[in-house]
Amino acid sequence: MSNFSIVCKAKDLKDKLARTLLEMKKEPYAKVQ
């Protein structure tokens, strides 16, 4: 694997984490309960 592909995967993971965190902030415990 080249460094470029690793960076792309890291960016994708960060985007996914940011989206999930935003969803959790919007609906604090709606999905859990």
N, C-alpha and C positions, 0 to 999 in steps of 0.2 A: 504493500500500500504506500502511496505517496503522501507527503505531508498535506497536499491540497485536499485530498479526500478525507483525511482525518479532521482537518479544520472544518470542512463542510459538515461532517457528522456532528462535530462539537456544536456548531451553530444550530443545527436542527434540534439537538437535545436541549440546548438553552432555550430555544423558542418554545418547545413543548413544555418545559418546566415553567417558563414565564406565563404561558397560557393557563396551565393548570393552577398556578398560584393565583392568577387573576380570578379564575372561576371560583376558587375557594374563598377569596375575599368577598366576591359578589354574593355568594350563597354560602355563608359560614358553615352550617351543618345540615343543609337541606338534603344533600346526597347521602349523608350518613344515617340520619334518622328516617 
